[in-house]
Amino acid sequence: MAPLMDVKFVEKDVADEQDEDPPDSSEIPLPDEARHEVVLPCLQLSKKTSLKIPLKPGSSPKTVLFRRTYYPEVPNKLWNDWRWQIRNSIRSLDELKSYLTLSQAESISVDRSLPLSITPYYMSLLAVDNPQDPLRRSVVPTKYEYNYMPCESNDPLCEDDQSPVPGIVHRYPDRALFMVTDYCSTYCRYCTRSRAVGNGKMNLSLNSLKKGLEYIKNTPAIRDVIVSGGDPLTMHEERLSWLLGNLRQIPHLEIIRIGTKVPAVLPQRITPELVRMLKKFHPLWMSLHFTHPDECTPEAYRACKMLADAGIPLGSQTVLLKGINDSVETMTALVHHLLKMRVRPYYLYQCDPIAGSGHFRTPISKGLEIIKGLRGFTSGYALPTYVVDAPGGGGKIPLMPDYISSRNEEEIIFKNYKNKFYSYPDRSDGYDDGFL
C-alpha cells in the first residue's frame, strides 16, 4: 500500500517541531492588499453612516444594512475574503455589545469550554434588539448554558469511548468519523462536541492526523469516512488537499464525506480555488448544517451552487431546536429553501443531551409532529429522516409517526396524511412459491 503523501507544507511541519499542530485558522495571514487593514471600532460608527464603496450585488438586506452601519469603508474584496471574516470574528462579550442590545440572560462572561465566535457575515443576520431571534439564540451564549440536568453529559454519544486513536470515532462497522480540526468560524451553542472544540483539547496535531490515516488504512472494513471536526473547511487548502489525497489513496475507501457549516456561516470560504481542489477527490459528498430559513441568503445560495456545480452531492443535517425551528411552518420553509439550493434535507436530529442544552431540547413528540406535518404536504425529497443519536453510543435511530392503525392475518389498515383509512392486503398464502 502506498505511503502517506507528502507536500511542501508537511515537510516544513515535520522539520519544525514547534509547528507540529495544524495552524489556527484565525491566524491565517491576510492577502497583501489587506495587511494594513484596521478593524473599525463599531461603537464609534453612526447608524446613519453611508457606505463609501459599492456593495457586491446579491447580498441580503440585513447584510447591506449591517455593512453600512459597521463596516462602511471595508471594500467588497475584503468583506468577501473568508480569511478577513475569520480574522474579524466577534469573540468577546464587549464585542457583542457593540452589535447587539444584550438581554440579561446574554450578559454573561463566556468561561465554559465552548468559546464564542461569530463571523461578521453571520452577525449581520442576527436581530439587534430581539434576543429570541432564532439565529441569535443559536450562537449567542446565555446563562442557560450553565443549567445542567442529570440526564446530560459532556459526551452523551460516548465518542471518546469509541475512539481507537485520536481523532477517529469508529462506531459503525463500515464507517468512521475523522475529526481533523477543533476550529469553527462560528460556534453553535448546542454543539455535540462543545467539550472539545475551540480549546485545543482534541490535540489534533499532524502526527495524530497521520495516526488516523494509518488506522483507516489498516481497517479494510471502513469504506466510508466522514471528515469532520470542528469544521474541516476552515483548514488551509494545502493541508485539506493533503488529507483528502491520502484518504483517496486508500484502496478500500469508497466514499469521503465532509461535514461543514461553512455555507451557512462563512459562505465566502466557498471559492473557485477550493472547489477546484475538492473536485479532484470524487466521489466526494458534503453534509451541510442549516438550521433556519434565515440562513438561506443569496450568499448561501451562491456557495451551494458552486459546490453542486462541481458535482458534489449536498445534504443537510438539521438539529431540532426549541424556539428556533420547532414548527411545521419553519421547517417547511427551510426544506423548501434547501431543495432550491440543491441541498437534500438528510437528517432532522433530536438535540443531543449535551451538558447545558436543556433550553434547546424539544420532546420527541414535537419532532414526530413536524415530520407528520411535512409528509404528504411537500415533496418527498424535502423530507428528512428524523433520528435520535442514541446516548451511550448506540448510533442513529430513525423515528416516524405511526401510520398503521390496525392489522390482522389478511390486511393492514393504514392512516394516511389526511387521517383517512386505507387497507392493504397482507397475506402470502395461496401463492405458488415455485411460480414466484
Buried (B, 14 or more C-beta within 10 A) or exposed (E): EEEBBEEEBBEEBBEEEEBEBBBBBBEBEBEEEBEEBEEBEBEEBEEEBEBEBEEBEEBBEBBBBBBBBBBBBBBBEBBBBBBBBBBBBBBEBEBBBBBBEBBEBBEBEBEBBBBBBBBBBBBBBBBBEEBEBBBBBBBBBBBBBEEBEEEBBBBBBBBEEBBEBBBBBBBBEEBBBBBBBBBBBBBBBBBBBBBBBBEEEBEBBBBBBBBBBBBBBEBEEBBBBBBBBBBBBBBEBEBBBBBBBBBBBBEEBEBBBBBBBBBBBBBBBBBEEBBEBBBEBEEBBBBBBBBBBBBBBBBBBBBBBBBBEBEBBBBBBBBBBBEBBBBBEBBBBBBBBBBEBBBBBBBBBBBBBBBBBBBBBBEEEBBBBBBBBBBEEBEEEBBBBBBBBBBEBEBBEEBEBEBEEEEEEEBBBBBEEEEEEEEEEEEEEEEEEEEE
